[in-house]
Amino acid sequence: MQKLGSKFREAALQDCELDERAGILTLADKLRNFCFVQGLYSDRIQTTVRSRNHSKFDYIAETALEEESAIFSKNER
């Protein structure tokens, strides 16, 4: 996901004006985060991640991993 996001950012920045960069980078980050959450296999994990409303990818991924771990721990009991 990170690699795809980086490539998207590079491509978007190639032909943009300097004053457009901040908006493009913000949009690229939001798109990466949205795609990651949509790709999570569990609706419960998706809901939990969305409810935390993190804007940074690292926090989103950490929340998803924590929720996945909690689900597996509960299932093992």
C-alpha positions as CSV (number, residue, x, y, z in Angstrom):
1,M,0.0,0.0,0.0
2,Q,2.8,2.4,0.9
3,K,4.6,1.7,-2.4
4,L,1.4,2.2,-4.4
5,G,0.8,5.5,-2.6
6,S,4.3,6.7,-3.2
7,K,4.0,6.0,-7.0
8,F,0.6,7.8,-7.1
9,R,2.1,10.8,-5.3
10,E,5.1,10.9,-7.7
11,A,2.8,10.7,-10.8
12,A,0.5,13.4,-9.4
13,L,3.3,15.8,-8.7
14,Q,5.0,15.5,-12.1
15,D,2.8,18.0,-13.9
16,C,1.4,20.1,-11.0
17,E,2.1,23.7,-10.0
18,L,3.8,24.5,-6.8
19,D,0.6,25.8,-5.2
20,E,-1.2,22.6,-6.1
21,R,1.2,20.3,-4.3
22,A,-0.2,20.4,-0.8
23,G,-3.7,19.5,-2.0
24,I,-2.5,16.7,-4.2
25,L,-0.4,15.2,-1.4
26,T,-3.3,15.4,1.0
27,L,-5.6,13.8,-1.6
28,A,-3.0,11.0,-2.3
29,D,-2.8,10.2,1.4
30,K,-6.5,10.1,1.8
31,L,-6.9,7.8,-1.2
32,R,-4.2,5.5,0.1
33,N,-5.9,5.3,3.6
34,F,-9.4,4.8,2.1
35,C,-8.1,2.0,-0.2
36,F,-6.4,0.3,2.7
37,V,-9.5,0.4,4.9
38,Q,-11.7,-0.9,2.1
39,G,-9.4,-3.8,1.6
40,L,-9.6,-5.0,5.1
41,Y,-11.3,-8.4,5.1
42,S,-13.6,-7.9,8.2
43,D,-16.4,-5.4,8.4
44,R,-15.8,-5.2,12.1
45,I,-12.2,-4.1,11.6
46,Q,-13.2,-1.6,8.9
47,T,-15.8,-0.1,11.3
48,T,-13.3,0.1,14.2
49,V,-10.7,1.8,12.0
50,R,-13.2,4.3,10.5
51,S,-14.5,5.1,14.0
52,R,-11.0,6.1,15.2
53,N,-10.8,8.6,12.3
54,H,-7.0,8.6,12.1
55,S,-5.5,10.6,9.3
56,K,-2.0,9.0,9.4
57,F,-1.5,5.6,7.7
58,D,0.6,4.3,10.5
59,Y,-2.2,4.7,13.0
60,I,-4.7,3.2,10.7
61,A,-2.6,0.1,10.1
62,E,-1.8,-0.2,13.8
63,T,-5.5,0.0,14.7
64,A,-6.4,-2.6,12.1
65,L,-3.7,-5.0,13.5
66,E,-4.8,-4.5,17.1
67,E,-8.4,-5.2,16.2
68,E,-7.5,-8.3,14.1
69,S,-5.4,-9.6,17.1
70,A,-8.4,-9.0,19.4
71,I,-10.7,-11.0,17.1
72,F,-8.3,-13.9,16.8
73,S,-7.7,-14.0,20.6
74,K,-11.4,-14.0,21.2
75,N,-11.9,-16.9,18.7
76,E,-9.1,-19.0,20.3
77,R,-10.9,-18.9,23.7
